[in-house]
């Protein structure tokens, strides 16, 4: 309970090993969640953009499922690495704010779609 109170009020912990373990766990969670979120976003973008690119640029091979999976995987790994690097910085906070705004807009779009306004 004392550790919780220290964290709540911002007091420094006397146990640096405990803080290091929490830091490693947070880094791992950031990487995994950043990767999974990036996979979802990239998959939506690739599915929307690939047919257009195939028809306008004549790149028919881009519609291959395994190629899409490979592109999404590579881009998602890169984004997860960037996200873990900006964690705790002002850019990380901007990223989180933008994510919240996009999530809110998605919820609004879903509600409008269900109400047949869109």
Secondary structure, DSSP 8 states (H G I E B T S, - for coil): -HHHHHHHHT---S-HHHHHHHHHHHHHHHHHHHHHHHHHHHHHHHHHHHHHHHHHH--GGGG-HHHHHHHHHHHHHHHHHHHHHHTTSHHHHHHHHHHHHHHHHHHHHHHHHHTT--
